[in-house]
Amino acid sequence: MPAFGLELGGRHAFGIDSVITFVEPEPPVVPPPIPMPGRRPPVEPVLVRVPMGPTVEIPLLTSTAQSMRLTLNGVEYKAVFKWNTVSVCWVMDIWDPPGVVPILCGIPLITGADLLAQYEYYEFGGKLWVITIAVGHPPEEVPGFDDLGKDGHLYFESTL
């Protein structure tokens, strides 16, 4: 009897016997976990890119949701900043110049990436990035609730 207890068979028109047997596949071989030493390996140094070109810091208040008029390359937008309790990070919404229709919503304010890179078809004409500048904190640390505007800084770098 096969492993699953199912066997199909029969005689075909040409007099050939056939049997179809379903067998349970062998479990995959998983290597044992490698034991970790008592201390962490050294951390590679992080390169912080110094922006080239016209760069401005977007001034933010600490520990509070806020909205403001934001001028990016001569175009005024409405920007809304709020704390997202589910993803545990600050997010930003960008609204059209009159501030009526949202263009982008829920952009997480994370470090180490151009926040507008995936939206270049909107032609903002620059890069938006976050960096942490604080003693004892690495620059790639994502700003917490009390850090944005104090240790976490938001910059717009024009590429035009």
C-alpha positions as semicolon CSV with decimal commas, in nm:
position;residue;x (nm);y (nm);z (nm)
1;M;0,000;0,000;0,000
2;P;0,143;0,349;-0,088
3;A;0,219;0,612;0,176
4;F;-0,107;0,802;0,114
5;G;-0,314;0,484;0,088
6;L;-0,424;0,553;-0,270
7;E;-0,350;0,336;-0,567
8;L;-0,511;0,371;-0,906
9;G;-0,475;0,115;-1,176
10;G;-0,646;-0,053;-1,464
11;R;-0,614;-0,214;-1,800
12;H;-0,586;0,008;-2,107
13;A;-0,733;-0,066;-2,448
14;F;-0,397;-0,197;-2,570
15;G;-0,366;-0,453;-2,292
16;I;-0,111;-0,256;-2,086
17;D;-0,147;-0,259;-1,707
18;S;-0,091;0,073;-1,534
19;V;-0,060;0,171;-1,174
20;I;-0,047;0,528;-1,043
21;T;0,091;0,550;-0,693
22;F;0,107;0,864;-0,485
23;V;0,396;0,866;-0,243
24;E;0,486;1,117;0,021
25;P;0,786;1,330;-0,082
26;E;1,101;1,316;0,124
27;P;1,132;1,605;0,371
28;P;1,386;1,869;0,268
29;V;1,726;1,850;0,428
30;V;1,772;2,154;0,651
31;P;2,122;2,221;0,778
32;P;2,151;2,272;1,152
33;P;2,163;2,634;1,267
34;I;2,506;2,786;1,304
35;P;2,565;2,884;1,665
36;M;2,626;3,255;1,711
37;P;2,917;3,370;1,927
38;G;2,850;3,559;2,246
39;R;2,907;3,901;2,091
40;R;2,793;4,066;1,774
41;P;3,022;4,096;1,473
42;P;3,167;4,441;1,406
43;V;2,935;4,675;1,219
44;E;3,049;4,797;0,880
45;P;3,088;5,174;0,866
46;V;2,799;5,356;0,701
47;L;2,880;5,606;0,432
48;V;2,672;5,920;0,458
49;R;2,639;6,090;0,123
50;V;2,697;6,461;0,146
51;P;2,442;6,614;-0,091
52;M;2,567;6,810;-0,388
53;G;2,355;7,090;-0,525
54;P;2,096;7,314;-0,363
55;T;1,971;7,140;-0,052
56;V;1,727;7,275;0,203
57;E;1,614;7,138;0,535
58;I;1,240;7,119;0,582
59;P;1,177;7,248;0,936
60;L;0,958;7,016;1,142
61;L;0,813;7,034;1,491
62;T;0,884;6,758;1,742
63;S;0,624;6,503;1,861
64;T;0,323;6,647;1,684
65;A;0,127;6,595;1,365
66;Q;0,158;6,898;1,139
67;S;0,081;7,036;0,798
68;M;0,262;7,307;0,607
69;R;0,306;7,469;0,270
70;L;0,617;7,327;0,110
71;T;0,790;7,473;-0,195
72;L;0,980;7,219;-0,404
73;N;1,162;7,373;-0,703
74;G;0,928;7,671;-0,717
75;V;0,604;7,468;-0,689
76;E;0,411;7,502;-0,364
77;Y;0,257;7,184;-0,223
78;K;0,076;7,106;0,098
79;A;0,264;6,854;0,314
80;V;0,107;6,666;0,605
81;F;0,320;6,478;0,859
82;K;0,167;6,232;1,104
83;W;0,273;5,942;1,324
84;N;0,163;5,598;1,202
85;T;0,109;5,377;1,506
86;V;0,085;5,057;1,300
87;S;0,417;5,092;1,116
88;V;0,569;5,287;1,409
89;C;0,715;5,564;1,195
90;W;0,637;5,911;1,068
91;V;0,459;5,931;0,732
92;M;0,412;6,219;0,492
93;D;0,132;6,308;0,251
94;I;0,188;6,547;-0,039
95;W;-0,115;6,737;-0,174
96;D;-0,157;6,930;-0,498
97;P;-0,059;7,300;-0,502
98;P;-0,405;7,426;-0,393
99;G;-0,404;7,164;-0,113
100;V;-0,730;7,003;-0,226
101;V;-0,633;6,669;-0,385
102;P;-0,377;6,432;-0,231
103;I;-0,097;6,334;-0,471
104;L;0,099;6,090;-0,253
105;C;-0,016;5,949;0,080
106;G;0,161;5,754;0,351
107;I;0,524;5,798;0,244
108;P;0,722;5,653;0,538
109;L;0,997;5,886;0,658
110;I;1,278;5,632;0,665
111;T;1,651;5,683;0,632
112;G;1,888;5,555;0,366
113;A;1,671;5,614;0,060
114;D;1,540;5,887;-0,165
115;L;1,176;5,903;-0,060
116;L;1,070;6,041;-0,401
117;A;1,273;5,799;-0,619
118;Q;0,978;5,572;-0,698
119;Y;0,762;5,872;-0,784
120;E;0,990;6,043;-1,037
121;Y;0,703;6,054;-1,290
122;Y;0,554;6,333;-1,076
123;E;0,861;6,542;-1,164
124;F;0,925;6,697;-0,823
125;G;1,274;6,774;-0,953
126;G;1,469;6,653;-0,656
127;K;1,533;6,403;-0,380
128;L;1,373;6,390;-0,039
129;W;1,569;6,216;0,232
130;V;1,581;6,174;0,609
131;I;1,891;6,148;0,825
132;T;1,941;6,123;1,199
133;I;2,195;6,368;1,339
134;A;2,244;6,303;1,710
135;V;2,528;6,207;1,937
136;G;2,520;5,834;2,005
137;H;2,276;5,756;1,723
138;P;2,377;5,623;1,383
139;P;2,267;5,836;1,084
140;E;2,060;5,547;0,944
141;E;1,841;5,524;1,257
142;V;1,479;5,593;1,167
143;P;1,340;5,887;1,368
144;G;1,103;5,785;1,644
145;F;0,796;5,973;1,768
146;D;0,998;6,221;1,974
147;D;1,290;6,248;1,730
148;L;1,155;6,399;1,406
149;G;1,246;6,766;1,396
150;K;1,498;6,727;1,679
151;D;1,737;6,445;1,581
152;G;1,566;6,332;1,260
153;H;1,600;6,587;0,979
154;L;1,419;6,602;0,645
155;Y;1,603;6,745;0,343
156;F;1,507;6,827;-0,014
157;E;1,790;6,821;-0,266
158;S;1,712;6,985;-0,599
159;T;1,834;6,798;-0,908
160;L;1,740;7,073;-1,153
